[in-house]
Amino acid sequence: MDVSQPKLTSKILWLMAISSGLVVANNYYNQPLLGLMAKDFNVSESKISGITMFTQIGYACGLFFLIPLGDMFRRKKIILIDFIFIIGSLLAMSISPSVELLIPISFIIGFTSVIPQLFIPMAATLASADEKPKAVGFVMSGLLIGILGSRVLSGYIGDIYGWREMYYIAVLIMCVLYILIYFYLPEIYPSFKGSYKNLMLSLIQLFKSNSSLRSAALRGGLSFASLSAFWTPLVFHLEENFHLSDGNASNIAGKFGLIGAFGALAAALIGKVISKYNKNTILVFTTLMILLSWIIFYYGGNNYIGLTLGIILIDIGVQSTQITNQSIIFSNHPEVGNRVNTIYMTSYFIGGSLGTFISAYAFERYNWVGVIGVGSSFALLMLIFHLFSTKK
């Protein structure tokens, strides 16, 4: 590690973990609010689900075009500039007069809310070799708690006050976080010397030359596709099959996010013990957990107990897969952490947007059974690919 870089202290690690959770939450506030938005603008379920899909597409694009800059420019400077655009897009979301405007605004929210993916390789860079998995797992736990907490908070705020108020609150949170980062986040200096064009071309070379990175990227994309296939239509499933009102469905969908906290705890645990076990074996078990969750959703998805058990399994499975994948790619290429993370996370969110898109239409045509078919297919593809790739 470059001696000019600061050491990873507990205070810095906590700041990165909390910041990751609060920023990534911007991408997920919309999920429990989709029913309220659809009613407000009088549009179909599949059309309003475009908000979630374009947020994820925006996130994937932000990962691809912005995150590599962390290897080229000072990271703190990039983060602070990006915050200005995050705050502006959230404010625009809160005052948007039409669903047609919500779609591009959602894309911008996703595009700008990629800061956690600067913090994760940053933690890996600053940590000592034996502490890298633990540091990555800790920041990932903050990110995952942010994802889960965002659903709980937005479901509650949406039920009591309305969906627009949630985005006003998000603006305030980002303003406070900007101040904390400005004063307490250390500067990380770039490792890449060259043009932006060469920086982007290096992504292609990294992808072509590293089979473990390609495998991790595909596993990550399929796992997040399976997870997104569940969360996006959940509020509509609660409305139609549990006979709940828009507000109650949003609130309950948000509360299910608390159950997913098991995934965040699993991420922290996996980060601590991953170096002691065979990573390929861990990935087999985590993939089987995701597949098992869809079996539970099929037989028990129309009652709260079944949904609860399934959510616990799918969150633990997906987040443990995530930590294992990132441990593999960061260990192999520590000097280009932002770029390998760009490749991995771009694939991850392309998978998520694909899962959202297909499951929204599957629910509209085939209801919950269609969602089961979509989510379980992604999980099964992931298992087949992993077993095939490890035998080569």
KAZILIN-V868325 format. One record per helix or strand of 3 or more residues. SS is the DSSP state (a for helix, b for strand). FROM is the first residue (numbers start at 1). LEN is the number of residues. If there is no record, write none. Layout:
BEGIN
ss = [SS,SS]
from = [FROM,FROM]
len = [LEN,LEN]
END
This chain:
BEGIN
ss = [a,a,a,a,a,a,a,a,a,a,a,a,a,a,a,a,a]
from = [10,29,45,50,67,75,99,116,129,163,196,211,246,261,279,304,334]
len = [18,13,4,16,5,21,14,11,32,22,14,31,14,16,22,29,58]
END
